[in-house]
């Protein structure tokens, strides 16, 4: 599982870009933790 920060570094985009992708339905997280953190993987 990757956090937004980890995935953004791997993908070469900003965390804000990943949040935008989530908002428009392009890339959904595998799960969202109780703390609101998005996890991908």
C-alpha positions, -999 to 999 in steps of 0.1 A, spaced: 0 0 0 12 35 -9 3 68 7 -5 98 -15 30 111 -9 47 78 -18 26 73 -49 31 109 -61 69 104 -59 67 71 -78 44 86 -105 62 119 -108 32 140 -100 22 162 -70 0 149 -42 -25 176 -52 -27 160 -87 -36 126 -71 -63 143 -49 -77 158 -81 -77 124 -99 -96 110 -69 -121 139 -70 -129 134 -107 -130 96 -104 -99 88 -124 -79 71 -97 -97 58 -66 -78 48 -35 -79 11 -24 -90 23 10 -93 54 31 -81 51 67 -99 63 98 -76 93 97 -88 102 62 -55 92 45 -59 76 11 -40 44 4 -33 30 -31 -21 -4 -41 
